Amino acid sequence: MKRSVLMLCVALLSVSALWAQQKPYSIVFYNLENLFDIYNDPETHDDEFTPEGVKQWNEIKYQKKLTNMERVLFDIAAIQKEYPVVIGVSEIENRTVLEDLISQPKLKGANYRICHYDSPDARGVDVAFLYRADIFKLEGSENIKLVVEELPDFRTRDLVVMWGTIEDEPFYFLVSHWPSRLGGKEASQFKRDACATQIRQIKDSLLRENPATKVIVMGDFNDDATDASIVKTMGAKGKVKELVEGDFFNPYNQMLRAGLGTLAYQDSWNLFDNICVTENLVNAKEGKLRLIKGKKFYGNIFSRPYMIQQEGQYKGYPLRTFVTNNFQNGFSDHFPVYIYIGK
């Protein structure tokens, strides 16, 4: 009897140890909605986010914004009691605001590194990565100019890419903030199609060179997960059973069809925030890192009551930093999205 109990205890400890070893890694994307410093940059149109600007953007408001961003990212980490391995961000003004963000008390423990490049965007906003160097072993990075053939002088956010390994497996990350719908969805569609085409070409080139490379693309696409730019032009399928070698998989396609979203407009939800992965991460071989499915979906959207407008005209919407020029002490007009990978 004692021997049986002892063997059971050993087995349970082994399972517990195995579970600890297999704790999944989280990968996050978050549109930080105008994370600007308070200083005027004469090279960009950032005047409204200065103390003299219409938003009266000052050190107090800036520090509140940083604290709010810290809270969200820390609460995502608390789900698995592990800091995310990679965090892609958009709508940040420069490297300095990221340095301030990762220096917040609740994020210091992650010891995040920054992958950032200044882009030619007229407002001066960029995309970037935060990453844990203890897990993601960076080998290189670069910024890639978005090419829109019809508009050779078009100024927008660059694509930022970085590559390296996680547990000795090759990974390539890309973060982007696609051109907006300014002027109307249809009139501006060619710009987002150009971005989708370029990302697909990058992915295809990578997989031709090394089919084992696991590509993860994330960002604010300014199109829904079911729109043609993502489904057809970029080639991101929404169903695992339809995947063939070399495909992109987008878990947020099915989530949008289920009525979920990351931002609200005119009392309806959109899902512009996406994380797409290549088929080799979905159908990875036994013992290799793979995309992990939750109770219902492969993707996740993070929202908590404190991130939601509780009253007024925009009740139920994401609680943003400003409504026009009125400071709300909110978070962002987007909810963050995340996935898990593990063995």
C-alpha positions as CSV (number, residue, x, y, z in Angstrom):
1,M,0.0,0.0,0.0
2,K,2.7,2.4,1.0
3,R,4.6,1.5,-2.2
4,S,1.6,2.3,-4.3
5,V,1.1,5.7,-2.6
6,L,4.7,6.5,-3.0
7,M,4.6,5.6,-6.7
8,L,1.5,7.8,-7.2
9,C,3.2,10.7,-5.5
10,V,6.2,10.3,-7.8
11,A,3.9,10.2,-10.8
12,L,2.1,13.3,-9.8
13,L,5.3,15.2,-9.1
14,S,6.6,14.1,-12.6
15,V,3.4,15.4,-14.2
16,S,3.7,18.6,-12.3
17,A,7.3,19.1,-13.3
18,L,6.4,18.3,-17.0
19,W,3.5,20.8,-16.9
20,A,5.9,23.5,-15.4
21,Q,8.4,22.8,-18.2
22,Q,5.6,23.0,-20.8
23,K,4.1,26.3,-19.6
24,P,3.3,28.0,-22.9
25,Y,4.9,31.2,-24.2
26,S,2.6,34.2,-24.9
27,I,3.0,36.5,-27.8
28,V,1.1,39.8,-27.8
29,F,0.1,42.6,-30.1
30,Y,-1.2,45.9,-28.7
31,N,-2.0,49.2,-30.4
32,L,-1.0,51.6,-27.6
33,E,-3.0,54.5,-29.2
34,N,-0.8,57.5,-29.4
35,L,1.9,56.8,-26.9
36,F,3.7,60.1,-27.4
37,D,6.3,61.9,-25.3
38,I,5.6,65.5,-24.4
39,Y,8.3,67.1,-26.6
40,N,7.7,68.7,-29.9
41,D,9.5,67.0,-32.8
42,P,9.9,69.6,-35.6
43,E,10.2,66.9,-38.2
44,T,6.7,65.4,-37.5
45,H,3.1,66.5,-36.9
46,D,3.1,65.8,-33.2
47,D,2.1,69.3,-32.0
48,E,-1.2,68.1,-30.4
49,F,0.7,65.9,-28.1
50,T,2.7,68.7,-26.4
51,P,1.9,70.8,-23.4
52,E,1.0,73.7,-25.8
53,G,-1.1,71.6,-28.1
54,V,-4.9,71.2,-28.1
55,K,-4.7,68.1,-25.9
56,Q,-2.5,69.9,-23.4
57,W,-0.3,66.7,-23.2
58,N,1.9,67.1,-20.2
59,E,4.1,65.0,-17.9
60,I,1.2,64.1,-15.6
61,K,-1.0,62.7,-18.4
62,Y,2.0,61.0,-20.0
63,Q,2.8,59.2,-16.8
64,K,-0.8,58.1,-16.3
65,K,-0.8,56.7,-19.8
66,L,2.4,54.7,-19.1
67,T,0.9,53.4,-15.8
68,N,-2.2,52.3,-17.7
69,M,-0.2,50.5,-20.4
70,E,1.8,48.8,-17.7
71,R,-1.3,47.6,-16.0
72,V,-2.7,45.9,-19.1
73,L,0.6,44.2,-20.1
74,F,1.2,43.0,-16.5
75,D,-2.4,41.6,-16.3
76,I,-1.8,39.7,-19.5
77,A,1.4,38.3,-17.9
78,A,-0.6,37.3,-14.8
79,I,-2.7,34.8,-16.7
80,Q,0.2,32.4,-17.0
81,K,2.3,34.0,-14.4
82,E,4.9,34.6,-17.1
83,Y,5.8,37.8,-19.0
84,P,5.0,37.6,-22.7
85,V,8.0,36.5,-24.8
86,V,7.3,39.0,-27.6
87,I,5.1,42.1,-27.6
88,G,4.4,43.9,-30.8
89,V,3.2,47.5,-30.5
90,S,2.0,50.2,-32.7
91,E,1.3,54.0,-32.4
92,I,4.4,54.7,-30.4
93,E,6.3,57.9,-31.1
94,N,9.9,56.8,-30.6
95,R,12.3,54.5,-28.7
96,T,12.2,56.7,-25.6
97,V,8.5,56.0,-24.8
98,L,9.3,52.3,-25.0
99,E,12.2,52.7,-22.6
100,D,9.9,54.5,-20.2
101,L,7.3,51.8,-20.6
102,I,9.6,48.8,-19.9
103,S,11.0,50.8,-16.9
104,Q,7.6,50.8,-15.2
105,P,7.8,48.8,-11.8
106,K,5.6,45.9,-12.8
107,L,7.4,45.4,-16.1
108,K,11.0,45.7,-14.9
109,G,11.2,42.0,-14.0
110,A,10.8,41.0,-17.6
111,N,14.0,42.7,-18.6
112,Y,12.6,43.5,-22.0
113,R,14.8,44.5,-24.9
114,I,13.6,46.8,-27.7
115,C,13.5,46.4,-31.5
116,H,12.6,49.7,-33.0
117,Y,13.2,51.8,-36.1
118,D,12.1,55.4,-36.8
119,S,9.7,55.4,-39.7
120,P,8.8,58.1,-42.2
121,D,5.2,58.4,-41.0
122,A,4.0,62.1,-41.1
123,R,2.8,62.0,-37.5
124,G,6.0,60.3,-36.3
125,V,4.4,57.1,-35.1
126,D,6.1,53.7,-35.4
127,V,5.7,50.0,-34.7
128,A,8.2,48.1,-32.6
129,F,8.8,44.9,-30.6
130,L,9.6,44.3,-27.0
131,Y,11.2,40.9,-26.4
132,R,12.6,38.7,-23.6
133,A,16.2,38.0,-24.5
134,D,16.3,35.1,-22.1
135,I,13.9,33.1,-24.4
136,F,13.9,34.7,-27.8
137,K,17.5,34.7,-29.0
138,L,17.7,37.6,-31.4
139,E,19.9,37.1,-34.5
140,G,18.9,40.2,-36.5
141,S,16.3,42.8,-37.3
142,E,15.5,45.5,-39.9
143,N,12.9,47.9,-41.1
144,I,11.2,47.4,-44.4
145,K,9.6,50.3,-46.3
146,L,6.0,49.7,-47.4
147,V,5.9,50.0,-51.1
148,V,2.7,51.3,-52.8
149,E,3.5,51.5,-56.5
150,E,0.7,54.0,-57.2
151,L,2.1,56.4,-54.5
152,P,5.9,56.3,-54.7
153,D,6.2,59.2,-52.1
154,F,3.7,57.7,-49.7
155,R,4.8,58.2,-46.1
156,T,3.6,55.7,-43.6
157,R,4.8,53.2,-40.9
158,D,7.6,50.8,-41.9
159,L,7.3,47.1,-41.4
160,V,9.6,46.0,-38.5
161,V,11.0,42.5,-38.6
162,M,13.3,40.5,-36.3
163,W,14.5,36.9,-36.4
164,G,16.1,34.5,-34.1
165,T,15.3,31.3,-32.2
166,I,13.1,30.1,-29.4
167,E,14.3,26.8,-28.0
168,D,16.6,26.5,-31.0
169,E,13.7,26.7,-33.5
170,P,13.9,29.5,-36.1
171,F,11.3,32.2,-35.8
172,Y,10.7,35.3,-37.8
173,F,8.5,38.1,-36.4
174,L,6.9,41.0,-38.4
175,V,4.8,43.8,-37.0
176,S,3.0,46.4,-39.1
177,H,0.3,49.1,-38.9
178,W,-1.4,49.1,-42.2
179,P,-2.6,52.3,-43.9
180,S,-5.8,53.7,-42.5
181,R,-9.2,53.9,-44.1
182,L,-8.9,57.7,-44.4
183,G,-11.0,58.7,-47.5
184,G,-13.2,55.6,-47.2
185,K,-12.5,51.9,-47.1
186,E,-12.8,51.3,-50.8
187,A,-10.8,54.3,-51.9
188,S,-7.9,53.5,-49.6
189,Q,-8.0,49.7,-50.1
190,F,-5.1,49.6,-52.6
191,K,-2.8,50.8,-49.8
192,R,-3.6,47.9,-47.5
193,D,-3.6,45.5,-50.4
194,A,0.0,46.6,-51.1
195,C,1.0,45.9,-47.5
196,A,-0.7,42.5,-47.6
197,T,1.0,41.6,-50.8
198,Q,4.4,42.6,-49.4
199,I,4.0,40.5,-46.3
200,R,2.9,37.5,-48.3
201,Q,6.0,37.8,-50.5
202,I,8.3,38.1,-47.4
203,K,6.7,35.0,-45.9
204,D,7.0,33.0,-49.2
205,S,10.7,34.0,-49.6
206,L,11.5,33.0,-46.0
207,L,9.9,29.6,-46.4
208,R,11.6,28.9,-49.7
209,E,14.9,29.6,-48.1
210,N,14.1,27.6,-44.9
211,P,10.8,25.7,-44.7
212,A,11.4,25.2,-40.9
213,T,11.2,28.9,-40.2
214,K,8.0,29.8,-38.2
215,V,6.7,33.1,-39.3
216,I,4.5,35.2,-37.0
217,V,2.9,38.4,-38.4
218,M,1.0,40.8,-36.2
219,G,-0.4,44.3,-36.3
220,D,-3.3,46.7,-36.6
221,F,-4.3,45.9,-40.2
222,N,-7.1,48.5,-40.4
223,D,-9.1,45.7,-42.1
224,D,-11.1,43.0,-40.5
225,A,-9.8,39.5,-40.2
226,T,-12.4,38.4,-42.8
227,D,-11.6,41.1,-45.4
228,A,-10.2,40.2,-48.8
229,S,-6.9,42.0,-48.1
230,I,-6.1,39.5,-45.3
231,V,-7.9,36.4,-46.6
232,K,-7.1,36.5,-50.3
233,T,-4.3,39.0,-50.8
234,M,-2.2,38.0,-47.8
235,G,-3.6,34.4,-47.9
236,A,-4.5,34.0,-44.3
237,K,-7.0,31.2,-43.9
238,G,-9.4,31.0,-41.0
239,K,-9.8,27.2,-40.7
240,V,-7.0,24.8,-39.6
241,K,-8.5,22.0,-41.8
242,E,-8.0,24.1,-44.9
243,L,-4.3,24.7,-44.3
244,V,-1.6,23.4,-46.7
245,E,2.1,23.8,-46.4
246,G,3.2,27.4,-46.6
247,D,-0.1,28.9,-45.7
248,F,-0.9,31.6,-43.2
249,F,-3.4,30.8,-40.5
250,N,-5.4,33.6,-38.8
251,P,-7.3,32.6,-35.6
252,Y,-9.1,35.9,-35.5
253,N,-11.1,35.1,-38.6
254,Q,-13.3,32.7,-36.7
255,M,-13.4,35.0,-33.6
256,L,-14.8,37.9,-35.6
257,R,-17.4,35.5,-37.1
258,A,-18.4,34.7,-33.5
259,G,-19.1,38.3,-32.8
260,L,-15.8,39.2,-31.1
261,G,-13.8,42.4,-31.7
262,T,-11.0,44.6,-30.6
263,L,-12.4,48.0,-31.4
264,A,-15.8,49.5,-31.8
265,Y,-17.2,52.0,-34.4
266,Q,-20.8,53.1,-34.8
267,D,-22.0,50.5,-32.3
268,S,-20.4,47.6,-34.1
269,W,-17.2,45.6,-33.5
270,N,-14.2,45.3,-35.8
271,L,-11.2,43.1,-35.5
272,F,-8.3,44.9,-37.0
273,D,-5.8,43.5,-34.6
274,N,-4.4,40.2,-35.8
275,I,-1.7,37.7,-35.2
276,C,-1.2,35.3,-38.1
277,V,1.1,32.3,-38.1
278,T,2.5,29.9,-40.7
279,E,1.1,26.4,-41.1
280,N,4.2,24.9,-39.7
281,L,3.5,26.4,-36.3
282,V,-0.1,25.0,-36.4
283,N,0.8,21.5,-37.5
284,A,4.2,21.2,-35.9
285,K,5.6,17.8,-35.3
286,E,5.6,16.2,-31.8
287,G,8.1,17.8,-29.6
288,K,8.2,21.0,-31.5
289,L,6.7,24.4,-30.6
290,R,3.2,24.8,-31.9
291,L,0.2,27.1,-31.7
292,I,-1.9,26.2,-28.7
293,K,-5.7,26.2,-28.8
294,G,-7.8,27.5,-25.9
295,K,-11.2,26.3,-25.0
296,K,-12.7,27.5,-28.3
297,F,-10.2,29.5,-30.3
298,Y,-6.5,29.6,-31.1
299,G,-6.5,33.4,-30.6
300,N,-7.2,35.5,-27.6
301,I,-8.5,39.0,-27.0
302,F,-7.7,40.7,-23.6
303,S,-10.3,43.0,-22.0
304,R,-11.2,43.7,-18.5
305,P,-13.9,46.0,-17.1
306,Y,-11.4,48.7,-16.2
307,M,-10.5,48.9,-19.9
308,I,-14.1,49.5,-21.0
309,Q,-16.2,52.7,-21.0
310,Q,-18.8,52.3,-18.4
311,E,-21.2,55.1,-19.2
312,G,-22.2,57.7,-21.8
313,Q,-22.3,57.7,-25.5
314,Y,-19.5,55.2,-25.9
315,K,-20.6,52.8,-23.1
316,G,-19.2,49.4,-23.8
317,Y,-16.4,50.7,-26.1
318,P,-12.7,50.4,-25.2
319,L,-11.9,53.2,-22.8
320,R,-9.5,55.4,-24.7
321,T,-7.1,58.1,-23.6
322,F,-9.0,61.0,-25.2
323,V,-12.4,61.5,-26.7
324,T,-11.6,64.4,-29.1
325,N,-9.5,66.5,-26.8
326,N,-11.1,65.5,-23.5
327,F,-8.7,63.4,-21.4
328,Q,-10.4,60.2,-20.2
329,N,-7.4,58.7,-18.4
330,G,-8.1,55.6,-20.4
331,F,-6.0,52.9,-22.1
332,S,-6.5,52.5,-25.8
333,D,-9.2,52.4,-28.5
334,H,-8.1,48.9,-29.2
335,F,-8.0,45.7,-27.0
336,P,-4.7,43.8,-27.2
337,V,-4.6,40.3,-28.8
338,Y,-2.4,37.4,-27.9
339,I,-1.6,33.7,-28.8
340,Y,0.2,30.9,-27.0
341,I,2.9,28.6,-28.3
342,G,4.3,25.6,-26.6
343,K,5.0,21.9,-26.8
